[in-house]
């Protein structure tokens, strides 16, 4: 069996070494994937990606051609939404991988153009927001070149079914079963209180045009990369879906939605800073306190207090980093 290991970040070095050791001991032919090695992704039987959910998202941003099925690996015993297997359980599951004792889910991606230029495809969602928060953004939504609405809002999100339980859901969008052939469009905090999320067939061409705001606007890809936009966002179904390995029925679409519902219910009673940290950990995976401060741009004292609230409520866990025993990292426990 040919297996590729794709390290998406220097932070994944320790995980990559451990994964390679396990796969080598199982007698598989192991190849290491570097940035842009799309050819290797076609030649192997499966790809192992460390870094949790963020690792999965980054992988499918970089690999735009066809790829062998992908299994995401996270470092601890928390439960991922896209990444399914803990690093410590990889050795136990190695025999199941050898026997191909798993299912493969094909997940639609969004092909994205910003001002006429192709950018990374996304797995969860693409959003447009003003570069400064709490500023309104005027825009027009078009489907298949026809105007649908002219709106003023905090921003707009276009989501795939698998991404409907991420940023879109937090903004009031519906939860969509993974295999549904639709996209979801959510106008965030529209000044028109009758504005509701829109569901369109996934063969629809979506455009956001006539963008206006006091500050320049930015496109946000899967909650991570940010790109400046001047006039036009175009989205359509990517011709090549993502292929994800599913090891058990516990990771079915319904199970994932149930976990997301619990998080959504818990969010209602949390301080805004704690909500932001929880969503950041959901997107980014396990992070140190310093990394959380950097990514959320919250004051250090606020991060400390919010983490105390989340630890007390049993929403996150604190553990010693496998890379640096002097440092603690925090991760979702839900």
N, C-alpha and C positions, 0 to 999 in steps of 0.2 A: 504494500500500500504506500502510495506517495503522499507525503504530508508536507505542507509548507507552513512556516511560522512567520507571521508578519508582525514585527515590532513597530508600533506607530509612534513611539515617543522614547526619548532617552530614559524616562522614568520607568519604562517597561523592561529595561535591560535585565534586572534580576529575574523577572517572570519568564522572559525568553529563555534564559539559561536553564531554569528549572523545567520548563516545558520540553525543551530539547532533550534533556537528560531522560525524562520519562518516555518520550516517543522513541528515542534511540534504544532504550532498554526493551521496548516492545518489538523491536526488530523492523521498524518501518524506515523507509527511505526518506530522510528529512532534508528539505531545502529551506534556506533562509531567504525571505523576501525583503528587498530593500524598496525604498520609495520609487514608485513608478515601474516596478517589475510586473507589469500586467501579464507578460508571457508566462511566467511561472504560475500565476493564478489559473491559467488554462490547462497547464500540463499535469497538475497534481489531482489527487482524489478529494482532498479536503484541505482547508486552510484554518489554522488555529490563530486567533487574534487575542493577545492580552490587552489589558487596559479597560476591561468592563464595557459598559454601554458606549462610553466615549470612544473606546478603541474600535468598536463596530462601526460607529458613525464615521470616524476618520477613515477607516478602511474603504468604505463604499463612496467616500468623497474622492479618494485617490484612484480607485480601480473603476474606470468608466466602461471597460469592455466586459466580456463575459468572464465569470470566475467560478471556480469550484465552490461547492457549498462551504459556508463559513460557520465556525463555532467560536463564540466569544468566551474568554476566560477572565474571571475576576479573582482577586487575590484572597478574599476571605470567605467566610461562610454566610455572607449576606446574600440576598436574592436579587439578581439582575432582571431587567425587563427585556433586553435584547441578548446580552451575554448570559449564558445558562449554566456554566460549569465553574465551580470553585477550583482554584489551582490545587488545593489540597486533595480534591476528589478526582483529579485527572488520571492518576494511576489506576484508581478503581474502575474508571469508565473506559480505560484504554482498550480493553477487550471488546466492549460494545462498539467502539469506533472501528476496530479491526474487522468485526463481523458486519459492519454497516447496519448495526441495530439502532437505527434512528430514522426519523422522517425529515423531509426537506420542505420547508415553506418558501414559496416564491413571493417576495414582497415588492410591491411597486415602488419605484423611485420617481422623483420629480426632476425633469431636465429644466435647467434654469438659465435664462439670459438676462443680463443686466445692461441696459442701454445698448442692446444689440450684440453683446459679447457673451459667448458661452462661459459659464462658471461651473464650479463643482456641482454635480447632482446631489440631491438631498434625500435622506431616508425618512425623516420625520416631518419637517416643515421648513418653509421659507417665510420670513416676515419682513415687513417694511415699517420702520419707525423713525421719527425725527431723532437726530443725533443727541439732542438734549431732552431729557425726560420731562413730563408734564406739559408738553407742547402739542397743540393740535396739528394734524396733518390732513390736508385736503387731497382727495384722490378720486379717480373714476375707475370702477371695476368693469372690465369687458370680458364676456365669454364668447368665444368664436367670433370676435370682431364686433360684437353688439354690446352697447352700453347697458349695464344692469343697474348700477347705482352711482350716484355722485354723493360723496360722503365727507364729513369732517369727523375725525376720531383720533385716538392716541396712536393708532397704527392698524395694520392689517396682517392676518396670518393665513397662509395657504398650507393645508395639511394633507398628508396621506392618511389612509386608514390606520396604519400602525402608529402614526404620529398624532392621531386624534386624542390619545390619552396622555399627551405630553403638554406642550405649551398651549395648544388649542383648547384643551379641556379647562386649563386654568383660567382662560379668558372667556369661558362660557360656552364653548363649542360642544357639540354632541360627541358621545363615544361611539365609535364605528367598529364593527366586527372586521378583523384584519383582512378577510378575503373579499370584502365588498369592493366593487369596482367603481369607486367614487373618490372625489376630493372634497375637502371641507374648506370653506372660506369664512373667516371670522373677522368682523370689524370690531376692534378693541375699544370699548368705552365710547361708542358713537354718540354724537350730540343728538341724533335722532333715536329716541327711545323705542321706536318701533322696528329698528334695524335688528334683524335676526341672522344667525349663521345660515349660510347658503351651502347646500349639497349639490354637486354637479357630477355628471358621468366622468369617468377618468380618461375619456378620449376628448375632453373639452380643452381647448386652448384658453388659458387664463392670462389676462393682461391687467396690470395696474398702471394707469397713465395719468397725465396732468397732475403730477405731484407738486404740492406747494406747502411750505411750512416756513416759519421764521428762521429756522435753522436747517442746514442741509439734512437730507434723509439718508438712511442706511438700510441695506439689505442684510438680514441676519440668517445665516445658513445653519440649520439644526442647532440653534441656540449658541453657536460658537463663532465662526468666521463672520466678520463684518466688512461690507463693501459699500463705498459711497455710490449713491444712485442719483441721477439727475432728472431722468424723464420717463423711463420705461422699464418695467419688470415683465418678463414673459415666462410662463410656466406651462409645461405639458408633460404627459407621461413619458418617462424615459423608456427607450426601446428595449433596454436590458434590465430586468428586475434583479433585486438582491436575492440571493439564495441562502437561507439561514437553516442551520441544523437544529432540529427539535428532538431532544433526548427522551422526553416523557410527556404524557398527557397533562402533567401538572403545569406545563408551560404553555398550555393552549391559550388561544385568544381570550376566552372567557375568564380563565384564571388570572391573566394579566389585567384585565379590566377590573376584576374584583379587587386586586391589590391597589389599582389606581383609585378606585372608589374610596377605599379606606383612607388613602393619603388625602384625597379631596375633602373628606369629612373632617379629618383632623386639622386641615389647614384653616378651617373656619374660625377656630378659637385661638390661633397663634398670632403673636406680634408680627408685624410686617417684616421685620428683619429676620426672624426665625423662618418665615415662609420663604424668603429669598434664599437663605442658606440651604433649606431643605430641597428646593428646586435645583439649586446649583449642584448639590451632591447627587441628585437624581440624574442630571445631565452629565456631570463630570466624573462621577465615581468617587472613590475614597480620596480625600484631600487633607493636607495638614492645615493647621490654623492659619499659618502664613499664606498658604495658597487660597484659602477661603477669603481672607481679607483682600487679597489681590484681585480675585475674580469678582467679588461682590462690590468692591470699593466702599465697604462699610468701615467705620472707625474700629480700631482694634478692640476698644472697650465694649462696643456694641456686639462684636463678633463673640467675645468671651461670654457675655451675658446670654446671648441667644443660644450659644452652644450648651451652656448650663441648663437652659430651659429645655432644649431638645434631648439632652442626656437624661434629665430628670423625668421627662415624659416618655422615655424609652423609644424615642423616634430614631435616634442615632446611637452608635456605639463608638467608643474610643479604644484604640488599640495601639500597640507599639508597631512602628513601621518595620517591615521586613528588610528595608534597605538601610535604615539608620535607627538603631536601637535607642538613640537619644531623643528621637522625635515621635510624637503621637500623630495619628491620622484619624479622621472621622469619616464614617460611612453610614448610609441608610440602614436601618434595622427593620423597616417595615417590609 
